[in-house]
Amino acid sequence: MPEQTRLAVLAEYRAARADEDYQRALDIAMAAMDHDEAHPDEPPLMPELRGMHLPAAA
C-alpha cells in the first residue's frame, strides 16, 4: 500500500472514531485485517490502528 494511501486510511479511521461512527471505524478495521492477510510482505496496518488507542510510553 502506498504511504499516502496508508496515511489516508489512518486519518479516516481517526475521523470515524472522533465522530463516534463506530460502524465506519469497524469497517475500516476489517478492511485493514483483510489487507494485512492479503499482503503479508507489507508492513501490517492493523497494529497501527490498535496503537492509536494506547497511551504513549513515557
SULNOR-V275176 format. One record per helix or strand of 3 or more residues. SS is the DSSP state (H for helix, E for strand). FROM is the first residue (numbers start at 1). LEN is the number of residues. If there is no record, write none. Layout:
ss:SS from:FROM len:LEN
ss:SS from:FROM len:LEN
//
This chain:
ss:H from:3 len:16
ss:H from:22 len:17
ss:H from:46 len:6
//
